[in-house]
Amino acid sequence: MPQITTRTVAYPADGLTMSGHLALPAGAGRRPAVLVGPEGMGLSDVERRRADALAELGYVALAFDLHGGRYLGDPEEMLARCLPLLDDPGRMRGIGRAALDVLRAEPRTDPGRIAAVGYGTGGAIALELGRDGVPLRAIGTVNALTTGRPGEAARIRCPVWAGVGSEDPIMPPAQRDAFAAEMQAAGVDWRLVVYGGALHAFHHPPVGHPAVPGVGHHPRHARRAWHDVVALLAECLPVTE
């Protein structure tokens, strides 16, 4: 297995001191890079492992923070922070751009080859970066079929891949349709994969605390969604020596 290195990086965003997880691939040259956004609970070992897995594939990966180093395991506390955040594109873009600045500043990063992959709230932030005109090579989201302000999706200049569970009550069919209509009207190169029988956050291993209704792990689809994300990166952001 390729030898990777990791470190914690502190940076300001949203009035907080964020604590991200940076994973670097083996070698010394510049590599394509990926922002990894977490679910609304915040950065956890799940996202850190994903960043590490991407580094093993040859990417510089930064799993970014949402809550100033905190993990919000209480659903009420999580919703109290995330719902206003999801209603404020400016705040989401600020959190995403702050993490992007950290990733671009890493000497191993090729600043012209960056993608954003996010889950839930982190996926919404990835989409807002695209709507804000950030020159990304790809955007991948799971459980994040958010729609933006009218016309702003036309600023997305890269392929967008989105995954959602068919039984997700938080991202129901009407939300899927609205997302698809926005992407199509904007001329985005987009794909939407619906994973049959899966609930919200189907990709996330079970947690040892209460969760919002409609959440459930689906191991088979979790593996498939990860493979789909990796395939997106291989297509749009190939690692070359």
Helices and strands as residue ranges (DSSP letters): E 5-13, E 16-24, E 31-37, H 45-56, E 60-63, H 75-86, H 89-105, E 109-119, H 121-131, E 139-142, G 152-155, E 160-165, H 173-185, E 190-195, H 219-236
